[in-house]
């Protein structure tokens, strides 16, 4: 870990919950990494789990890897969430399939399943 006492940074994801940019040792920007691991979190076991999860096309298998990663980041106290942003958006009554999701950066995460009711 670096010398940063605290860092306030938003955390979000797209439709794929892959957290590599947040937790990979290679994603620390101040160390030349390409990512948003601002808290400089490094754990070799998490790096291995991230790589294994990325290589899998099996959704259930990936979920298990991500849950194990979550256990490590929680136990290592990689970050402390202080709030959960909620997006409040209105939709037309005939729009079917829209579901707000506080865990993604935009509520268009499932836009492929939206349709207009006749």
C-alpha positions, 0 to 999 in steps of 0.5 A, spaced: 500 500 500 502 507 498 502 513 503 495 515 501 491 516 508 484 516 504 482 517 497 474 518 495 473 515 489 466 513 485 466 505 484 461 503 479 461 497 473 458 496 467 454 490 465 460 486 466 462 486 473 469 485 472 473 489 477 480 488 474 481 495 473 479 497 481 483 491 484 489 488 479 496 490 482 497 492 474 491 497 475 495 502 480 495 509 476 501 512 480 505 506 478 504 506 471 498 502 471 492 502 466 486 502 471 483 506 477 486 502 483 487 509 486 488 505 493 494 502 490 491 495 493 495 489 491 494 482 492 497 476 488 491 471 489 486 476 487 490 478 481 490 470 479 483 470 481 481 476 476 485 473 470 482 466 471 475 469 472 476 473 465 478 467 461 471 464 463 465 464 459 461 461 464 457 466 468 456 461 474 463 460 475 465 467 474 460 469 479 464 464 484 471 467 482 468 474 483 465 472 490 472 470 492 475 476 490 470 480 494 472 476 500 479 478 499 478 485 498 473 485 504 478 482 509 484 486 506 480 492 507 482 495 501 476 500 501 471 503 505 464 504 502 461 510 505 455 511 500 451 508 495 449 513 489 442 511 487 440 514 480 432 516 480 430 516 473 423 517 470 420 512 464 414 512 459 409 507 462 409 503 456 417 502 456 417 494 458 424 491 461 427 497 464 430 496 471 434 501 475 441 498 478 445 501 483 451 497 481 452 499 474 454 506 472 448 507 467 441 504 467 442 502 460 445 496 462 440 491 460 437 496 454 437 490 449 431 487 453 427 494 453 421 494 448 415 498 447 408 495 449 403 495 444 
